[in-house]
Amino acid sequence: MFGYMTDISTVEARDTFTLTAQGEDMESLLFHFLDEWLYAFSVEPFFIPNEINILEFDEGAFRIACEGYGEPFDLKKHPQGTEVKAITYSAMKIVEHHKGWDLYVIVDI
């Protein structure tokens, strides 16, 4: 998602931003997780991470806690890409397989 917004290689891991998200099922958890990150970018300090580490993932309670490493978005440093307006449930898919998970999400731009 952040790759649409800017060139992630220009983002330095200078600050840390922690958030949690909760859902009623895996799809709503994924939606809320991405929506919380979009919100962190959309309001001050306009935080954009170049890396996100999962601190806690509770599949039974549909809860995730994570920490992002990055910095506030700055047009003098970060090229402006495409604005992501919203996360959508449209065609959202979560597929578990022997190597892990594949996630498919369409964002509204």
trRosetta pair geometry for C-beta under 8 A, 3 or more apart (Angstrom, degrees):
i j d omega theta_ij theta_ji phi_ij phi_ji
1 4 6.1 -50 -170 21 38 110
1 5 7.2 26 142 -14 65 108
1 34 6.3 137 -43 -153 157 106
1 37 7.0 115 76 103 143 128
1 38 7.0 -83 159 -76 146 92
1 84 5.7 14 -170 -68 95 170
1 87 8.0 -31 -111 -90 144 95
1 105 7.9 -31 -67 94 107 131
1 107 6.0 120 -121 -61 97 155
2 5 5.2 -57 -154 36 48 115
2 6 6.8 -33 171 43 79 83
2 8 5.9 87 114 -88 108 106
2 11 7.9 -17 156 -20 134 159
2 37 7.8 -84 -53 154 105 124
2 41 7.4 -176 -105 -83 94 147
2 48 5.7 135 -146 -161 124 95
2 49 6.7 -134 -57 62 167 66
2 50 7.8 -140 114 -97 149 43
3 6 7.9 -97 -137 66 23 44
3 8 5.5 -44 -92 -26 72 118
3 81 7.7 -99 146 132 37 178
4 81 5.5 174 151 126 43 132
4 82 4.7 -61 172 63 96 103
4 84 5.7 95 85 -55 134 105
4 107 7.2 -150 14 72 163 145
4 109 6.8 -115 173 -100 144 129
5 41 6.9 -57 -141 -174 171 152
5 48 6.8 -146 101 -123 136 130
5 73 7.7 -72 148 -112 123 139
5 80 7.8 -56 177 -155 60 51
5 81 4.9 138 164 56 12 113
5 82 6.8 -89 -86 66 39 54
5 83 7.1 56 -115 -110 82 35
5 84 6.2 -66 -65 -1 101 101
6 10 6.5 -92 154 54 112 117
6 11 7.0 105 100 -48 127 108
6 48 6.4 27 35 -177 134 162
6 73 6.9 -179 -32 -132 150 106
6 78 4.3 -6 -154 175 148 110
6 79 5.7 145 -147 69 79 61
6 80 6.7 -42 -93 -111 86 24
6 81 5.1 -149 -68 -5 32 109
7 10 4.9 72 87 -3 97 108
7 78 7.0 -169 46 -155 74 71
7 79 5.3 45 1 40 106 111
7 81 7.4 144 -35 -55 56 118
8 11 5.5 -49 -161 20 52 117
8 50 5.1 133 -179 -126 92 85
9 50 7.8 101 -93 -136 22 129
10 77 6.1 163 163 151 116 82
10 78 5.1 159 102 -108 130 66
10 79 6.9 125 3 6 159 81
11 48 5.6 -115 -113 109 138 104
11 49 7.1 110 148 159 147 17
11 50 4.0 174 91 -57 115 110
11 70 5.0 -21 171 -143 122 97
11 71 6.1 -174 -160 32 79 93
11 78 6.6 35 -72 -100 80 120
12 50 7.3 12 -83 0 4 142
12 70 7.4 114 80 -154 37 45
12 71 5.6 30 64 -18 77 134
13 49 7.9 37 -108 -154 80 72
13 50 6.0 -103 -63 50 84 111
13 51 6.3 -10 -91 28 125 113
13 69 3.7 14 -142 151 106 113
13 70 6.1 -36 -106 -73 53 31
13 71 7.6 -153 -113 -33 13 88
14 70 7.4 -14 35 142 70 24
14 71 4.5 40 41 -82 111 110
15 47 7.1 -108 93 -127 128 109
15 69 7.5 164 82 -152 41 51
15 70 6.5 -33 61 80 84 48
15 71 5.4 115 16 -102 103 55
15 72 7.4 38 22 -25 149 71
16 67 5.8 -12 -167 -174 104 106
16 68 7.1 148 -157 77 52 49
16 69 5.9 -22 -100 -99 69 66
17 40 5.9 114 157 -164 149 142
17 47 4.7 85 -52 168 157 163
17 49 6.7 -123 43 -65 113 109
17 67 7.2 152 77 -159 41 57
17 68 4.7 -17 61 60 94 101
17 70 7.1 -32 10 44 113 96
18 55 7.7 6 -140 -6 105 148
18 65 7.3 9 -176 -178 97 90
18 66 7.2 -179 -147 95 60 41
18 67 4.9 -22 -98 -103 80 78
18 68 7.7 -173 -78 19 32 69
19 36 4.9 166 156 150 145 131
19 37 7.2 -170 51 -72 152 63
19 40 6.5 -111 -48 -58 145 134
19 65 7.5 -168 101 -147 37 56
19 66 6.3 -11 62 61 73 81
19 68 7.6 9 12 -3 101 107
20 36 7.8 -132 79 -149 28 170
20 56 8.0 -5 -117 61 101 114
20 63 6.8 -2 -175 -173 105 93
20 64 6.7 169 -153 90 60 49
20 65 4.5 -22 -100 -100 90 77
20 66 7.7 149 -92 17 44 63
21 29 6.4 122 119 -161 105 65
21 32 4.1 160 -171 119 114 100
21 33 4.2 -163 54 -81 159 58
21 35 7.6 126 -125 55 133 86
21 36 5.0 -139 -77 -8 111 142
21 63 7.4 171 89 -150 48 51
21 64 5.3 -3 56 57 89 95
22 29 6.8 -46 -168 -112 25 84
22 32 6.5 -48 59 104 33 159
22 61 7.4 -50 -137 141 104 89
22 62 6.1 91 -166 109 65 83
22 63 4.7 -11 -104 -103 87 80
22 64 7.7 -178 -78 22 46 63
23 26 7.2 114 87 -114 141 7
23 27 7.3 -167 170 78 152 44
23 28 3.3 158 -160 101 116 89
23 29 3.3 -124 19 -60 131 59
23 30 7.4 -7 -36 12 160 48
23 31 6.9 108 -103 47 131 91
23 32 5.2 -173 -70 12 93 127
23 62 4.4 -97 68 158 78 124
23 63 7.9 -172 22 -74 63 43
24 28 4.9 31 35 49 77 154
24 62 6.4 -16 89 81 2 166
25 28 5.3 87 49 17 70 100
25 29 7.0 -127 98 -8 33 93
25 62 6.2 -89 -99 -102 6 147
26 29 5.5 -55 -146 36 32 115
26 30 6.4 34 156 -19 66 103
26 59 7.6 -2 -89 -148 102 82
26 62 6.7 -131 -74 -119 42 102
26 94 5.2 -106 131 55 127 165
27 30 5.8 -52 -150 35 31 110
27 31 6.4 34 150 -20 64 106
27 89 6.7 62 163 -136 119 98
27 92 5.5 111 -147 115 106 132
27 94 6.4 -145 -79 -6 69 120
28 31 5.3 -49 -145 37 37 117
28 32 6.1 33 157 -16 68 106
28 62 7.1 34 75 175 96 141
29 32 6.0 -57 -144 41 28 106
29 33 6.1 34 155 -24 64 108
29 62 4.5 -140 -65 -172 126 91
29 63 7.4 -116 -127 -67 120 19
29 64 6.3 109 180 -9 110 111
30 33 5.6 -53 -145 34 28 116
30 34 6.4 20 160 -10 64 107
30 92 6.8 160 89 -170 134 128
30 94 6.4 -170 -37 -70 150 124
30 103 6.4 -180 -139 -145 140 126
30 105 6.8 -151 149 -79 121 126
31 34 6.3 -66 -153 42 25 103
31 35 5.9 22 154 -19 65 116
31 87 5.6 156 -152 123 69 130
31 89 6.2 -17 -89 -79 135 82
31 92 7.1 -35 -67 -111 96 164
32 35 5.4 -55 -137 42 31 114
32 36 6.2 38 160 -25 65 102
33 36 6.1 -54 -152 30 24 110
33 37 7.0 17 151 -11 59 105
33 64 5.5 8 -96 62 120 141
33 66 7.6 66 -151 7 105 135
34 37 5.8 -57 -153 38 36 109
34 38 6.3 37 150 -20 68 106
34 87 4.5 125 103 -101 119 147
34 105 6.5 154 -51 -178 167 165
34 107 7.8 -130 162 -91 138 107
35 38 5.5 -51 -145 37 34 114
35 39 6.3 38 153 -22 64 103
35 86 7.9 6 -113 -159 93 65
35 87 4.9 -107 -70 24 80 134
36 39 5.6 -51 -149 34 32 114
36 40 6.6 37 150 -23 63 102
37 40 5.5 -47 -148 31 36 115
37 41 6.7 32 153 -15 63 103
37 49 7.5 -73 -147 19 113 117
37 52 7.5 -40 -104 -92 137 148
37 68 7.2 118 -123 -58 103 150
38 41 5.8 -58 -155 38 34 110
38 42 6.1 28 151 -22 68 115
38 84 6.1 -107 -124 105 115 118
38 86 7.4 110 151 -125 165 31
38 87 6.2 -158 -12 -32 148 101
39 42 5.5 -61 -139 39 32 111
39 43 6.3 -5 173 9 70 108
40 43 7.3 -71 -135 49 19 83
40 47 4.8 -47 156 59 102 110
40 68 7.5 132 116 38 161 150
41 46 6.0 32 -169 -160 48 55
41 47 6.2 -99 -86 70 51 55
41 48 5.6 60 -114 -82 103 75
41 73 6.7 61 -155 -27 84 133
42 46 7.4 23 -123 -112 1 69
43 46 7.2 -150 93 -67 20 58
45 72 4.4 -84 152 -95 101 115
46 72 5.1 70 72 -160 86 83
46 73 4.3 -88 142 34 112 100
47 68 6.9 117 146 93 122 131
47 70 6.1 117 180 81 81 116
47 71 7.4 -156 -139 124 66 14
47 72 6.0 -54 -88 -94 51 54
47 73 7.5 -177 -115 -18 3 81
48 70 5.1 -129 98 159 50 148
48 71 6.9 -18 57 67 79 54
48 72 7.4 78 13 -164 81 18
48 73 4.8 78 -15 -69 123 91
48 78 7.0 90 56 -124 156 167
49 52 5.4 87 116 -64 153 83
49 68 3.2 -95 -78 -177 147 113
49 69 5.8 86 -147 55 96 37
49 70 3.7 -143 -110 -23 38 128
50 69 6.5 -55 53 94 77 81
50 70 5.1 138 -4 -97 71 92
51 68 7.0 159 88 -153 49 59
51 69 4.8 -2 62 49 98 105
51 70 7.4 172 31 -55 61 84
52 66 5.4 25 178 164 100 132
52 67 7.2 164 -154 83 59 39
52 68 4.7 -24 -101 -98 81 81
52 69 7.7 -167 -79 15 36 69
53 66 6.3 168 85 -158 43 82
53 67 5.3 -12 59 60 93 90
53 68 7.9 176 19 -84 64 34
53 69 7.6 40 -5 -14 101 104
54 57 5.3 7 172 -45 132 112
54 64 6.5 -63 -140 -162 101 103
54 65 7.6 104 -167 78 61 51
54 66 5.1 -45 -108 -100 47 98
55 65 4.6 -57 69 105 107 97
55 66 5.7 175 6 -103 85 31
55 67 5.8 72 -42 -13 117 98
56 63 7.1 -15 119 117 109 96
56 64 6.7 169 91 -152 68 38
56 65 4.0 34 41 36 103 107
57 63 7.8 176 -148 92 32 57
57 64 5.3 9 -110 -113 70 84
57 65 8.0 -133 -60 32 47 62
58 61 4.2 1 124 43 128 102
58 62 7.2 -48 96 13 83 15
58 63 4.5 11 51 55 113 93
58 64 7.5 -154 27 -70 68 46
59 62 7.2 20 -169 -77 30 48
71 74 7.5 -35 124 -5 112 107
73 78 5.5 -86 -153 53 73 150
74 77 4.4 44 84 26 109 105
74 78 5.8 112 60 10 57 97
75 78 6.7 -67 -101 62 26 75
75 80 6.2 -3 -122 -49 93 106
82 109 5.1 2 158 -157 119 132
83 109 6.4 136 82 -156 58 74
84 87 7.9 33 162 -63 117 62
84 107 4.9 -29 -145 161 110 138
84 108 7.2 102 -169 72 63 53
84 109 5.8 -49 -106 -96 50 77
85 107 7.8 144 45 162 60 88
85 108 4.7 -64 67 106 102 98
85 109 6.3 150 3 -123 92 20
86 107 7.0 171 87 -165 43 71
86 108 4.2 9 55 44 89 122
87 105 6.7 -29 -155 180 94 125
87 107 5.9 -44 -107 -114 50 80
87 108 7.6 -104 -38 12 7 87
88 92 7.3 -163 108 -47 65 104
88 105 7.5 145 60 -176 67 78
88 106 5.2 -36 63 87 117 89
88 107 6.6 163 9 -118 90 26
88 108 5.6 100 -41 -37 115 95
89 92 5.1 -73 -159 1 49 128
90 106 4.9 -54 83 59 100 132
91 104 6.6 -72 135 129 89 115
91 106 5.4 62 56 -14 107 125
92 104 6.5 165 -150 92 36 74
92 105 5.6 20 -115 -107 86 66
92 106 7.2 -114 -65 18 66 79
93 102 7.8 -3 111 107 98 92
93 103 7.5 163 87 -157 58 38
93 104 4.1 14 49 47 95 117
94 101 6.4 -19 -169 -166 85 114
94 102 7.6 160 -156 82 39 53
94 103 5.7 -3 -108 -109 72 72
94 104 7.7 -145 -64 27 37 72
95 101 6.8 144 78 -160 50 60
95 102 4.5 -9 60 57 105 99
95 103 7.9 -161 26 -71 71 32
95 104 7.7 41 -4 -7 104 104
96 100 7.6 -101 -144 146 63 29
96 101 5.5 -31 -100 -100 62 77
97 100 7.0 3 62 56 74 38
97 101 7.5 150 22 -97 71 28
97 102 6.9 25 6 -7 115 102
